[in-house]
Amino acid sequence: MKNNVTQRLLRIKDVMRATGISKSYIYALAKEGKFPKSIRLVKGGSAVCWNASDVEQWISDCIANQEEA
């Protein structure tokens, strides 16, 4: 079955630009389970990316949490 949802992958510079946080902090948050995990682009490779919708949801959750506080 064909999925009609277009998925985008973001590289670290795009994630940093979207969130306004540093590379090291992104990785630290992901390690703590507080940020979406990266996806390895090639099995055995070192290049990683993030699912754009996961990052966008994380940003939306941050905004919602600020509004509740």
CORGIKA-V92848 format. One record per pair of residues at least 12 apart in sequence whose C-alpha atoms are under 8 Angstrom apart, sorted by the first residue. I is the first residue (numbers start at 0). J is the second residue. Records with the same first field share a line. If there is no record, write none. Layout:
# CORGIKA-V92848
I = J + J
This chain:
# CORGIKA-V92848
6 = 50 + 51 + 52
7 = 50 + 51 + 52
8 = 48 + 49 + 50 + 51
9 = 48 + 49 + 50 + 51
10 = 47 + 48 + 49
11 = 47 + 48 + 49
14 = 49 + 54
18 = 58
34 = 54 + 57
35 = 49 + 53 + 54 + 57
36 = 49
37 = 49 + 50
38 = 50
